Amino acid sequence: MTAVLEKPEVAATAPPASRPLAPRGAGKKILVYLLLIAGAIPTLLPLIWLVRSALMESGQIFVSPPQWIPKPFAWDNFSGALTQVPFARYFLNTLILEAGVLVGTVLSCSLAAFSFARLRWKHKNLVFGILMSGVMLPYAVTLIPTFLFWQKLGLVNTYVPLILPHWFGTGVFNIFLLRQFFLSIPYELDESAYIDGATPFQVYWRIILPLSKPALAVVGVFTFLGVWNDYLGPLIYLNDSDKYTLAMGLASFQGTYTAQWGYLMAAAAVVLLPIVLLFAFAQKYFVEGIALTGLKG
Amino acid sequence: MASPMKQEARWGVLMALPAIIGFVAFTFLPMIASAVISLTDWTIGAAPKFVGFANYTRMFTADDSFFKSLWATLYYTLGAVPLLLVVAFAVALLLNQPVRGQSVFRVIYYLPAIVPIVANSMLWIWLFNPDFGLLNTLTEKAGLPRSQWIFDESTAIPSLILMSVWGFGNVAVIFLAGLQGVPRQLYEAIAVDGGGAWRKFRHITLPMMTPTIFYSLVTSVIGALQVFVQAAVMTEGGPNDSTLFYIYYLYRTAFTNNEMGYASALAWVLFGVIMAITVVLFRNSSRWVYYEAGSTR
């Protein structure tokens, strides 16, 4: 991964080290296309099924053999699903959580990463190593004492247990990733700022952070996805249904309206849609982030 | 005024402090607490009672659900991980072919991986529906018998394995990044020797990819051992405890039965299992994982 993060400005678009040799001849090309299309069918079919069910009236959903084209298009599945359960409320709750977690993660992880990458202090590497050892521990081990702790403080059924830890750099992998990135920025930039009388915080805020937007975007995208997908956290900490997140609301909806597949698939599509949009706009950060985490070894 | 060195060290500690506090408060202390709690009989509402290793002996001598959950989790892991890696590798090879429309296919193949896990679970309950679901529609078209999928003890885990393989996108992206990192000169050398596609794959691609494969293997195994949402949302551990995944069993023990002591002991045994499997994988890795001499990775 160090190779990919060599220079900040190329990190998001690091050119491949090699390109495989082009397929020779039309025959091989056709074979590649055939395989690509053959594989795309089972990949897409479940999603097509999701969309067709979300747009189908229940009468047509239960026709055997199943039909593929909704007739008529039941757009009111969406309004139906969205009014049966307060999805707008869940959406707002999820956004509040996202905002709290995102700001906390980016700030606390980048602060720590800056300290570990660019400042000199005693036992720095030892402390960094100890922090990193935390990734080895399965979350199940800390789950119960952490819950009991928040319960003791009377903060269960609030967003505090779901947000506050993220203000204390608990996403240690983010610290690792940002530190790698910060290490690749030329140190002369800091030095000239220090000569002009800047404090380390000013260097962090005015020089390093603005140069690290691609890495911060990767951290941001994956933190966002983590909160959007989290089910266990809200399940344990949130009791009142008006505090539910989208993931929880969706799961409880599934428990209540078992046979209304049009509604259920419309609701699932509503939860999926923002992620598809995020992917459309931040595709390179998705791919970059996965590739980085993957090449960490 | 303090010397610049001292000042730098002060800033360094200060900026890393949130992360250090976070590690102590949300990883280190909970870990110690969890170990202590695992030695107690503690039902929420009553006072904890020290029982030594009784929770651990109970697990191995008097708890059928423990063995069922361990078996379900190992079965799932053993089935899902190899299939996932093989499918992801095949897809990555295909997506690495320089043909027109490559980027469109990359998006298509990655789409399933971004579906939020709760929405994904709902979608698959519907796909698995024995009467009106997509999967039985397809098996019938192919002249195969209908299946009860997740609604039958014997097919529940294989069904969830199938579902997990559909999310191959993340691993495929990691493999794709690995394939792009294989130095092109190596392929050219084989081409000079007159080697065909199979020789290139067998003697260059595969050996050069083993570190990436190994990394994906370890992370996928650790992830699969902690599978939770599918049991919580889709099957509630059933039918007949066949999908009582370990974390789900732990969750029920802690948050339905309120047995915090026993649940903590379960968490430590899981930690032990994960560590043991990881150590075995690392020990064996020297036999098949190829690290290029002088490689920085």
Interface residues (C-beta under 8 A of the other chain):
Chain A: M1 T2 A3 P16 A17 S18 R19 P20 L21 A22 P23 K29 V32 Y33 L35 L36 G39 A40 T43 L44 L45 P46 L47 W49 L50 S53 I61 F62 S64 P65 P66 S108 C109 L111 A112 F114 S115 F116 L119 R120 W121 K122 K124 V127 I130 L131 G134 M136 L137 P138 Y139 A140 V141 T142 L143 I144 P145 T146 F147 L148 F149 P165 W167 F168 G169 T170 V172 I175 Y194 T199 P200 F201 Y204 L225 W228 N229 Y231 L232 L235 I236 A247 M248 L250 A251 Q254 W261 L264 M265 A267 A268 A269 V271 L272 I275 V276 F279 Q283 F286 V287 I290 A291 T293 G294 L295 K296 G297
Chain B: P4 M5 E8 A9 W11 G12 V13 L14 M15 A16 P18 A19 I20 I21 G22 F23 A25 F26 T27 L29 P30 M31 A33 S34 I37 A90 V91 L94 L95 N96 Q97 P98 V99 F105 V107 I108 Y109 Y110 L111 P112 I114 V115 P116 I117 V118 A119 S121 M122 L123 W124 I125 W126 L127 N129 D131 F132 L134 T137 E140 W166 N170 V171 V173 I174 L176 A177 G178 L179 Q180 G181 V182 P183 R184 Y187 E188 A191 P211 T212 F214 Y215 S216 I222 Q226 F228 V229 A232 V233 I247 L250 Y251 A254 F255 M260 A263 S264 L266 A267 W268 L270 F271 I274 M275 T296 R297
